[in-house]
Protein backbone atom coordinates (compact mmCIF):
# COMPACT_ATOMS: atom_id res chain seq x y z
CA UNK A 1 0.00 0.00 0.00
CA UNK A 2 1.27 3.45 -0.94
CA UNK A 3 1.19 6.64 1.14
CA UNK A 4 -0.13 8.36 -2.01
CA UNK A 5 -3.88 7.87 -1.68
CA UNK A 6 -5.22 9.57 -4.79
CA UNK A 7 -4.02 10.97 -8.12
CA UNK A 8 -6.01 13.29 -10.35
CA UNK A 9 -5.51 12.42 -13.99
CA UNK A 10 -5.84 15.13 -16.64
CA UNK A 11 -6.20 13.88 -20.22
CA UNK A 12 -8.25 13.96 -23.40
CA UNK A 13 -11.83 12.87 -23.97
CA UNK A 14 -11.38 12.92 -27.76
CA UNK A 15 -12.43 9.88 -29.80
CA UNK A 16 -10.22 10.92 -32.75
CA UNK A 17 -6.77 10.15 -31.35
CA UNK A 18 -4.11 7.86 -32.77
CA UNK A 19 -4.61 4.46 -31.08
CA UNK A 20 -1.12 4.44 -29.55
CA UNK A 21 -2.18 7.11 -27.04
CA UNK A 22 -4.67 4.71 -25.48
CA UNK A 23 -1.89 2.32 -24.46
CA UNK A 24 -0.45 4.75 -21.91
CA UNK A 25 -3.89 5.72 -20.63
CA UNK A 26 -4.71 2.10 -19.87
CA UNK A 27 -1.29 1.56 -18.33
CA UNK A 28 -1.76 4.59 -16.09
CA UNK A 29 -5.01 3.18 -14.76
CA UNK A 30 -3.49 -0.23 -14.15
CA UNK A 31 -0.45 1.19 -12.34
CA UNK A 32 -2.57 3.33 -10.02
CA UNK A 33 -4.80 0.38 -9.20
CA UNK A 34 -1.83 -1.92 -8.56
CA UNK A 35 -0.38 0.62 -6.13
CA UNK A 36 -3.68 1.12 -4.29
CA UNK A 37 -4.04 4.71 -5.53
CA UNK A 38 -7.52 6.09 -6.23
CA UNK A 39 -7.98 7.55 -9.71
CA UNK A 40 -9.71 10.93 -9.67
CA UNK A 41 -10.61 12.24 -13.11
CA UNK A 42 -13.15 14.16 -15.19
CA UNK A 43 -15.79 11.44 -15.09
CA UNK A 44 -16.09 10.82 -18.83
CA UNK A 45 -16.41 7.53 -20.68
CA UNK A 46 -14.73 8.65 -23.89
CA UNK A 47 -11.15 9.01 -25.10
CA UNK A 48 -8.18 8.62 -22.80
CA UNK A 49 -10.34 9.50 -19.81
CA UNK A 50 -12.56 6.50 -20.35
CA UNK A 51 -9.64 4.18 -21.15
CA UNK A 52 -7.85 5.09 -17.92
CA UNK A 53 -10.97 4.79 -15.78
CA UNK A 54 -11.98 1.40 -17.17
CA UNK A 55 -8.43 0.09 -16.83
CA UNK A 56 -8.26 1.22 -13.19
CA UNK A 57 -11.53 -0.47 -12.38
CA UNK A 58 -10.61 -3.67 -14.25
CA UNK A 59 -7.40 -3.89 -12.21
CA UNK A 60 -9.31 -3.60 -8.94
CA UNK A 61 -8.78 0.09 -8.28
CA UNK A 62 -11.12 2.84 -7.11
CA UNK A 63 -12.39 5.48 -9.56
CA UNK A 64 -13.86 8.85 -8.62
CA UNK A 65 -15.27 11.00 -11.43
CA UNK A 66 -16.13 14.71 -11.34
CA UNK A 67 -18.24 15.93 -14.25
CA UNK A 68 -20.53 18.86 -15.08
CA UNK A 69 -24.16 18.38 -15.99
CA UNK A 70 -23.40 19.83 -19.42
CA UNK A 71 -20.64 17.32 -20.09
CA UNK A 72 -22.53 14.40 -18.59
CA UNK A 73 -24.11 13.85 -22.01
CA UNK A 74 -21.31 15.27 -24.21
CA UNK A 75 -18.62 13.10 -22.60
CA UNK A 76 -21.05 10.32 -21.74
CA UNK A 77 -20.30 10.24 -18.03
CA UNK A 78 -18.98 6.82 -17.05
CA UNK A 79 -21.43 5.09 -14.72
CA UNK A 80 -18.80 2.54 -13.76
CA UNK A 81 -17.19 5.01 -11.36
CA UNK A 82 -17.23 4.09 -7.69
CA UNK A 83 -18.33 7.68 -7.18
CA UNK A 84 -19.54 10.06 -9.90
CA UNK A 85 -20.00 13.62 -8.69
CA UNK A 86 -22.10 15.86 -10.94
CA UNK A 87 -21.57 19.62 -10.55
CA UNK A 88 -23.00 22.68 -12.27
CA UNK A 89 -19.87 24.48 -13.50
CA UNK A 90 -16.38 23.81 -14.80
CA UNK A 91 -15.03 25.92 -11.96
CA UNK A 92 -16.59 23.55 -9.41
CA UNK A 93 -15.27 20.58 -11.37
CA UNK A 94 -11.69 21.84 -11.43
CA UNK A 95 -11.86 22.79 -7.74
CA UNK A 96 -12.85 19.25 -6.75
CA UNK A 97 -10.30 17.67 -9.09
CA UNK A 98 -7.60 19.62 -7.25
CA UNK A 99 -8.99 19.14 -3.74
CA UNK A 100 -9.43 15.36 -4.01
CA UNK A 101 -5.89 14.71 -5.25
CA UNK A 102 -2.66 14.07 -3.42
CA UNK A 103 -0.82 14.50 -6.72
CA UNK A 104 -1.47 15.07 -10.43
CA UNK A 105 -0.63 13.11 -13.56
CA UNK A 106 -1.06 14.74 -16.96
CA UNK A 107 -1.49 12.63 -20.10
CA UNK A 108 -1.97 14.00 -23.62
CA UNK A 109 -4.94 16.29 -23.94
CA UNK A 110 -6.28 19.41 -25.64
CA UNK A 111 -7.40 22.84 -24.49
CA UNK A 112 -9.27 21.56 -21.44
CA UNK A 113 -6.26 19.57 -20.29
CA UNK A 114 -3.97 22.56 -20.85
CA UNK A 115 -6.28 24.73 -18.75
CA UNK A 116 -6.40 22.18 -15.93
CA UNK A 117 -2.63 21.73 -16.02
CA UNK A 118 -1.79 25.43 -15.87
CA UNK A 119 -4.37 26.22 -13.19
CA UNK A 120 -2.98 23.41 -11.06
CA UNK A 121 0.62 24.48 -11.72
CA UNK A 122 -0.05 28.13 -10.87
CA UNK A 123 -1.84 27.06 -7.68
CA UNK A 124 1.24 25.04 -6.73
CA UNK A 125 3.59 27.86 -7.64
CA UNK A 126 1.80 30.40 -5.43
CA UNK A 127 1.33 27.95 -2.56
CA UNK A 128 -2.41 27.32 -2.75
CA UNK A 129 -1.55 23.61 -2.52
CA UNK A 130 1.62 21.53 -2.08
CA UNK A 131 0.85 18.65 -4.44
CA UNK A 132 3.32 17.46 -7.11
CA UNK A 133 2.57 17.43 -10.84
CA UNK A 134 3.96 14.89 -13.32
CA UNK A 135 3.56 15.05 -17.09
CA UNK A 136 3.81 11.99 -19.33
CA UNK A 137 5.54 12.97 -22.57
CA UNK A 138 3.84 10.21 -24.58
CA UNK A 139 5.24 9.94 -28.12
CA UNK A 140 6.77 13.42 -27.77
CA UNK A 141 3.39 15.08 -27.32
CA UNK A 142 4.50 17.39 -24.51
CA UNK A 143 7.92 18.33 -25.83
CA UNK A 144 6.54 21.75 -26.98
CA UNK A 145 5.01 22.33 -23.53
CA UNK A 146 8.27 21.52 -21.79
CA UNK A 147 10.13 23.80 -24.22
CA UNK A 148 7.65 26.61 -23.54
CA UNK A 149 8.14 26.34 -19.78
CA UNK A 150 11.93 26.27 -20.20
CA UNK A 151 11.68 29.29 -22.52
CA UNK A 152 9.66 31.18 -19.90
CA UNK A 153 12.39 30.42 -17.36
CA UNK A 154 15.15 31.48 -19.75
CA UNK A 155 13.36 34.76 -20.45
CA UNK A 156 12.78 35.44 -16.71
CA UNK A 157 8.98 35.12 -16.87
CA UNK A 158 9.19 32.14 -14.50
CA UNK A 159 11.70 31.06 -11.86
CA UNK A 160 13.96 28.01 -11.98
CA UNK A 161 12.29 26.65 -8.84
CA UNK A 162 9.27 25.68 -10.98
CA UNK A 163 11.33 22.68 -12.12
CA UNK A 164 11.24 21.33 -8.54
CA UNK A 165 7.43 20.97 -8.46
CA UNK A 166 6.91 19.74 -12.01
CA UNK A 167 8.37 16.62 -13.59
CA UNK A 168 8.30 15.49 -17.23
CA UNK A 169 9.05 11.90 -18.17
CA UNK A 170 8.35 9.08 -20.61
CA UNK A 171 7.96 6.18 -18.16
CA UNK A 172 4.78 5.93 -16.10
CA UNK A 173 6.22 3.90 -13.24
CA UNK A 174 9.06 6.38 -12.82
CA UNK A 175 6.62 9.30 -12.85
CA UNK A 176 4.42 7.71 -10.19
CA UNK A 177 7.52 6.96 -8.10
CA UNK A 178 8.40 10.66 -8.29
CA UNK A 179 4.86 11.64 -7.32
CA UNK A 180 4.98 9.36 -4.28
CA UNK A 181 8.33 10.74 -3.13
CA UNK A 182 7.33 14.35 -3.75
CA UNK A 183 3.99 13.95 -1.99
CA UNK A 184 5.81 12.73 1.13
CA UNK A 185 8.35 15.56 1.04
CA UNK A 186 6.71 18.55 -0.68
CA UNK A 187 8.80 21.56 -1.67
CA UNK A 188 7.80 24.73 0.17
CA UNK A 189 6.57 27.31 -2.33
CA UNK A 190 8.66 30.18 -1.00
CA UNK A 191 7.58 33.35 -2.89
CA UNK A 192 11.20 34.52 -2.88
CA UNK A 193 12.11 31.53 -5.04
CA UNK A 194 8.94 30.80 -7.00
CA UNK A 195 7.30 34.05 -7.98
CA UNK A 196 8.65 35.88 -11.04
CA UNK A 197 8.75 39.31 -9.45
CA UNK A 198 11.72 38.21 -7.36
CA UNK A 199 12.75 39.40 -3.86
CA UNK A 200 10.94 42.28 -2.21
CA UNK A 201 12.35 45.73 -2.77
CA UNK A 202 13.55 47.23 0.54
CA UNK A 203 11.34 50.05 1.84
C-alpha positions in Angstrom: 0.0 0.0 0.0 1.3 3.5 -0.9 1.2 6.6 1.1 -0.1 8.4 -2.0 -3.9 7.9 -1.7 -5.2 9.6 -4.8 -4.0 11.0 -8.1 -6.0 13.3 -10.3 -5.5 12.4 -14.0 -5.8 15.1 -16.6 -6.2 13.9 -20.2 -8.3 14.0 -23.4 -11.8 12.9 -24.0 -11.4 12.9 -27.8 -12.4 9.9 -29.8 -10.2 10.9 -32.8 -6.8 10.2 -31.4 -4.1 7.9 -32.8 -4.6 4.5 -31.1 -1.1 4.4 -29.6 -2.2 7.1 -27.0 -4.7 4.7 -25.5 -1.9 2.3 -24.5 -0.4 4.7 -21.9 -3.9 5.7 -20.6 -4.7 2.1 -19.9 -1.3 1.6 -18.3 -1.8 4.6 -16.1 -5.0 3.2 -14.8 -3.5 -0.2 -14.1 -0.5 1.2 -12.3 -2.6 3.3 -10.0 -4.8 0.4 -9.2 -1.8 -1.9 -8.6 -0.4 0.6 -6.1 -3.7 1.1 -4.3 -4.0 4.7 -5.5 -7.5 6.1 -6.2 -8.0 7.5 -9.7 -9.7 10.9 -9.7 -10.6 12.2 -13.1 -13.1 14.2 -15.2 -15.8 11.4 -15.1 -16.1 10.8 -18.8 -16.4 7.5 -20.7 -14.7 8.7 -23.9 -11.2 9.0 -25.1 -8.2 8.6 -22.8 -10.3 9.5 -19.8 -12.6 6.5 -20.4 -9.6 4.2 -21.1 -7.8 5.1 -17.9 -11.0 4.8 -15.8 -12.0 1.4 -17.2 -8.4 0.1 -16.8 -8.3 1.2 -13.2 -11.5 -0.5 -12.4 -10.6 -3.7 -14.3 -7.4 -3.9 -12.2 -9.3 -3.6 -8.9 -8.8 0.1 -8.3 -11.1 2.8 -7.1 -12.4 5.5 -9.6 -13.9 8.8 -8.6 -15.3 11.0 -11.4 -16.1 14.7 -11.3 -18.2 15.9 -14.2 -20.5 18.9 -15.1 -24.2 18.4 -16.0 -23.4 19.8 -19.4 -20.6 17.3 -20.1 -22.5 14.4 -18.6 -24.1 13.9 -22.0 -21.3 15.3 -24.2 -18.6 13.1 -22.6 -21.1 10.3 -21.7 -20.3 10.2 -18.0 -19.0 6.8 -17.0 -21.4 5.1 -14.7 -18.8 2.5 -13.8 -17.2 5.0 -11.4 -17.2 4.1 -7.7 -18.3 7.7 -7.2 -19.5 10.1 -9.9 -20.0 13.6 -8.7 -22.1 15.9 -10.9 -21.6 19.6 -10.6 -23.0 22.7 -12.3 -19.9 24.5 -13.5 -16.4 23.8 -14.8 -15.0 25.9 -12.0 -16.6 23.6 -9.4 -15.3 20.6 -11.4 -11.7 21.8 -11.4 -11.9 22.8 -7.7 -12.8 19.2 -6.7 -10.3 17.7 -9.1 -7.6 19.6 -7.2 -9.0 19.1 -3.7 -9.4 15.4 -4.0 -5.9 14.7 -5.3 -2.7 14.1 -3.4 -0.8 14.5 -6.7 -1.5 15.1 -10.4 -0.6 13.1 -13.6 -1.1 14.7 -17.0 -1.5 12.6 -20.1 -2.0 14.0 -23.6 -4.9 16.3 -23.9 -6.3 19.4 -25.6 -7.4 22.8 -24.5 -9.3 21.6 -21.4 -6.3 19.6 -20.3 -4.0 22.6 -20.9 -6.3 24.7 -18.7 -6.4 22.2 -15.9 -2.6 21.7 -16.0 -1.8 25.4 -15.9 -4.4 26.2 -13.2 -3.0 23.4 -11.1 0.6 24.5 -11.7 0.0 28.1 -10.9 -1.8 27.1 -7.7 1.2 25.0 -6.7 3.6 27.9 -7.6 1.8 30.4 -5.4 1.3 27.9 -2.6 -2.4 27.3 -2.7 -1.5 23.6 -2.5 1.6 21.5 -2.1 0.8 18.6 -4.4 3.3 17.5 -7.1 2.6 17.4 -10.8 4.0 14.9 -13.3 3.6 15.0 -17.1 3.8 12.0 -19.3 5.5 13.0 -22.6 3.8 10.2 -24.6 5.2 9.9 -28.1 6.8 13.4 -27.8 3.4 15.1 -27.3 4.5 17.4 -24.5 7.9 18.3 -25.8 6.5 21.7 -27.0 5.0 22.3 -23.5 8.3 21.5 -21.8 10.1 23.8 -24.2 7.6 26.6 -23.5 8.1 26.3 -19.8 11.9 26.3 -20.2 11.7 29.3 -22.5 9.7 31.2 -19.9 12.4 30.4 -17.4 15.2 31.5 -19.7 13.4 34.8 -20.4 12.8 35.4 -16.7 9.0 35.1 -16.9 9.2 32.1 -14.5 11.7 31.1 -11.9 14.0 28.0 -12.0 12.3 26.7 -8.8 9.3 25.7 -11.0 11.3 22.7 -12.1 11.2 21.3 -8.5 7.4 21.0 -8.5 6.9 19.7 -12.0 8.4 16.6 -13.6 8.3 15.5 -17.2 9.0 11.9 -18.2 8.4 9.1 -20.6 8.0 6.2 -18.2 4.8 5.9 -16.1 6.2 3.9 -13.2 9.1 6.4 -12.8 6.6 9.3 -12.9 4.4 7.7 -10.2 7.5 7.0 -8.1 8.4 10.7 -8.3 4.9 11.6 -7.3 5.0 9.4 -4.3 8.3 10.7 -3.1 7.3 14.4 -3.8 4.0 13.9 -2.0 5.8 12.7 1.1 8.4 15.6 1.0 6.7 18.6 -0.7 8.8 21.6 -1.7 7.8 24.7 0.2 6.6 27.3 -2.3 8.7 30.2 -1.0 7.6 33.4 -2.9 11.2 34.5 -2.9 12.1 31.5 -5.0 8.9 30.8 -7.0 7.3 34.1 -8.0 8.7 35.9 -11.0 8.8 39.3 -9.4 11.7 38.2 -7.4 12.7 39.4 -3.9 10.9 42.3 -2.2 12.3 45.7 -2.8 13.5 47.2 0.5 11.3 50.0 1.8 
